[in-house]
Amino acid sequence: MQVVMLQMVANVISDVPDGARDEIIMLLYAVSKDTSTQAQNLKAAFGEWCWLIYTAHGNVVEILDVGCAR
């Protein structure tokens, strides 16, 4: 599955500490395996410190928001 993210999301990922970046990348990998999300459904994935808000459109996962509490 292809992962697409808003520029704002990419900026956040580049600004977080390395440990948080690794956690976000792990979440990105996990949501890319999600085949149950439909276009109208927003989903969230949570790690220990970080989160993603995403939806899927066919074979594309769109990352709408990402954050980290560190």
trRosetta pair geometry for C-beta under 8 A, 3 or more apart (Angstrom, degrees):
i j d omega theta_ij theta_ji phi_ij phi_ji
1 32 4.7 179 72 -172 108 77
1 33 7.3 -172 20 -76 127 26
1 35 7.8 -159 -62 -85 139 75
1 56 7.6 -41 -164 -134 138 117
1 59 5.6 -152 -127 -175 70 66
1 60 7.0 167 -177 -98 84 19
1 61 5.6 65 142 -18 123 102
2 59 6.2 63 15 128 93 86
2 60 4.8 -27 74 -110 101 74
2 61 7.1 -174 90 24 47 70
3 28 5.8 61 -152 -173 164 103
3 31 7.6 96 -111 89 115 100
3 32 5.3 -66 -59 -89 111 111
3 60 7.7 150 -96 -163 18 63
3 61 4.9 -21 -110 68 68 104
3 63 6.5 33 -177 -24 96 110
4 60 5.6 10 -1 -176 116 112
4 61 7.1 169 26 83 68 49
4 62 5.1 -23 73 -108 100 67
4 63 7.0 -167 91 18 45 77
5 9 4.0 -107 175 82 115 137
5 10 5.6 138 101 -49 120 82
5 13 8.0 44 128 -14 164 135
5 62 7.4 147 -91 -166 39 51
5 63 3.8 -15 -105 59 92 116
5 66 7.6 -1 -149 -21 132 125
6 9 4.8 102 59 0 77 102
6 10 7.4 -144 98 -2 44 85
6 63 6.9 -125 10 93 74 77
6 64 6.6 52 -11 -138 122 37
7 10 5.5 -53 -151 37 39 113
7 11 6.3 44 150 -23 68 103
8 11 5.6 -53 -151 33 32 115
8 12 6.6 33 152 -20 64 102
8 65 8.0 -23 104 -113 118 59
9 12 5.8 -52 -152 32 33 110
9 13 6.5 33 152 -19 65 105
9 63 5.1 135 -168 116 168 114
9 64 7.5 153 -61 128 132 10
9 65 6.7 -154 -89 -127 102 18
9 66 4.8 92 -144 8 90 113
10 13 5.7 -54 -149 35 33 113
10 14 6.5 27 155 -16 65 107
11 14 6.0 -60 -150 38 30 107
11 15 6.4 19 155 -14 65 115
12 15 5.8 -70 -148 41 30 107
12 16 6.5 32 160 -32 69 105
12 66 5.2 173 87 83 139 103
12 67 6.9 -67 -175 -93 150 45
12 68 7.5 162 168 3 108 100
13 16 6.4 -51 -145 19 29 109
13 21 6.1 93 -173 -127 74 87
13 24 5.6 -155 -118 112 94 154
13 25 8.0 97 -152 -60 122 78
13 66 6.4 14 -59 100 87 156
16 20 4.0 -98 158 94 124 127
16 21 5.3 163 83 -59 102 76
16 24 6.9 109 56 -15 152 138
16 50 7.6 50 -163 -98 166 126
16 68 4.9 84 -125 18 137 158
16 70 7.1 89 -160 65 100 110
17 20 5.0 87 60 14 77 104
17 21 6.9 -139 99 -10 36 91
17 70 6.1 -75 27 114 121 137
18 21 5.4 -55 -144 35 32 115
18 22 6.4 35 157 -21 66 101
19 22 5.8 -50 -152 32 31 112
19 23 6.7 31 150 -17 63 105
19 70 7.5 83 82 -31 107 177
20 23 5.5 -53 -151 36 36 113
20 24 6.3 37 151 -19 68 103
20 49 5.9 -83 -111 95 93 128
20 50 5.6 129 -161 -61 86 124
20 68 4.4 47 -164 -143 136 151
20 70 5.1 -142 -68 38 130 134
21 24 5.7 -52 -147 36 32 111
21 25 6.4 33 153 -19 65 105
22 25 5.7 -54 -148 37 31 111
22 26 6.4 35 151 -21 64 104
23 26 5.6 -52 -151 34 33 114
23 27 6.6 33 150 -18 64 103
23 47 4.4 158 179 128 112 165
23 48 6.6 -99 -131 38 144 88
23 49 6.2 85 85 52 170 92
23 50 4.7 142 111 21 119 129
23 68 7.6 118 73 -115 124 110
24 27 5.6 -53 -150 36 35 112
24 28 6.4 40 149 -23 66 102
24 47 7.5 -115 -71 6 41 145
24 50 5.0 -99 -72 158 78 159
24 52 7.2 119 -147 -62 79 104
24 66 5.9 58 -140 -168 124 131
24 68 7.0 -68 -57 -68 114 113
25 28 5.4 -47 -147 33 35 116
25 29 6.5 38 152 -20 64 101
26 29 5.7 -51 -151 34 32 112
26 30 6.5 33 150 -19 64 106
26 47 6.7 94 78 -97 114 135
27 30 5.5 -54 -147 36 34 113
27 31 6.3 25 159 -13 68 105
27 45 4.7 151 -161 113 105 127
27 46 7.8 20 -114 -97 130 1
27 47 5.4 -102 -60 -40 115 112
27 50 6.4 -132 -13 104 145 112
27 51 7.5 174 -143 -144 165 23
27 52 5.0 164 139 -10 130 124
28 31 6.2 -59 -144 40 28 102
28 32 6.4 33 155 -27 62 107
28 52 6.9 141 -75 -78 61 157
28 63 7.0 -30 -113 -76 94 140
29 32 5.8 -56 -152 28 29 115
29 33 7.2 24 152 -16 60 104
30 33 6.1 -64 -165 32 35 108
30 34 7.4 47 141 -37 64 97
30 45 6.1 154 90 -155 121 149
31 34 5.1 -30 -158 3 52 122
31 43 7.4 164 -133 96 113 124
31 45 5.2 -119 -63 -27 111 149
31 52 6.1 -101 -26 91 152 146
31 54 5.3 79 179 53 152 159
31 61 5.5 140 130 -168 100 152
31 63 7.7 113 88 -87 150 92
32 61 5.5 -127 -102 11 57 147
34 37 5.3 41 134 -6 119 110
34 43 7.0 -148 164 84 164 165
34 56 6.7 -151 99 -47 101 138
34 61 7.0 94 54 -102 102 128
35 56 7.9 -179 -135 167 29 174
37 41 5.3 -141 -155 83 75 117
37 43 5.2 -90 -104 -14 128 135
37 54 7.4 9 -176 112 173 92
37 55 6.0 -165 161 -154 126 49
37 56 4.0 116 92 12 108 114
37 61 7.6 73 65 -117 140 88
38 41 5.0 81 56 8 74 109
38 56 6.9 -49 -100 68 10 95
39 55 6.3 68 -149 159 37 120
39 56 6.9 -95 -76 88 50 53
39 57 5.0 57 -100 -102 100 74
40 55 7.9 -169 68 -151 8 133
41 55 6.2 157 85 -129 55 95
41 56 8.0 -2 67 32 96 83
42 53 6.2 -2 -177 -175 110 96
42 54 7.4 146 -158 77 65 27
42 55 5.4 -58 -103 -68 53 104
42 64 7.3 -49 -134 27 108 150
43 53 7.5 162 84 -155 40 51
43 54 5.7 -29 66 69 87 76
43 55 6.7 137 15 -90 81 51
44 51 6.0 -6 -173 -173 103 112
44 52 6.7 163 -154 83 55 53
44 53 5.4 -24 -98 -100 81 65
44 54 7.6 139 -97 21 32 71
45 51 6.6 162 83 -154 51 61
45 52 4.7 4 50 50 98 101
45 54 7.0 2 0 17 105 117
46 50 7.6 171 -154 93 50 45
46 51 4.8 -15 -104 -103 69 93
47 50 4.6 14 46 55 116 83
47 51 7.1 -153 21 -71 72 46
49 68 5.6 35 132 -159 99 80
49 69 5.0 -131 -165 48 78 90
49 70 5.1 26 176 -35 145 99
50 66 7.0 3 -177 -175 106 87
50 67 6.6 177 -150 93 66 46
50 68 4.4 -22 -98 -99 89 79
50 69 7.4 -148 -74 8 42 74
50 70 8.0 -37 -61 3 84 101
51 65 7.9 4 109 111 94 94
51 66 7.0 179 91 -148 53 48
51 67 5.5 -2 54 56 91 87
51 68 7.9 -178 19 -77 63 41
52 63 5.8 -64 -161 -138 113 101
52 65 7.1 153 -160 85 44 58
52 66 5.2 -10 -105 -101 71 80
53 63 7.6 106 74 -166 52 58
53 64 4.7 -61 102 69 97 102
53 65 4.0 24 35 47 115 100
53 66 7.6 -139 21 -62 70 43
54 61 5.6 12 176 178 132 96
54 62 6.2 161 -157 82 77 50
54 63 5.0 -36 -98 -105 102 51
54 64 6.0 173 -97 8 38 85
55 61 7.6 170 90 -155 30 58
55 62 5.4 -12 63 57 78 101
55 64 6.7 41 4 -27 92 122
56 60 6.8 156 -157 84 64 48
56 61 5.1 -33 -99 -101 83 63
56 62 7.1 170 -97 13 27 77
57 60 5.0 -15 65 65 87 101
57 62 6.3 37 1 -19 106 117
63 66 6.3 11 171 -47 120 106
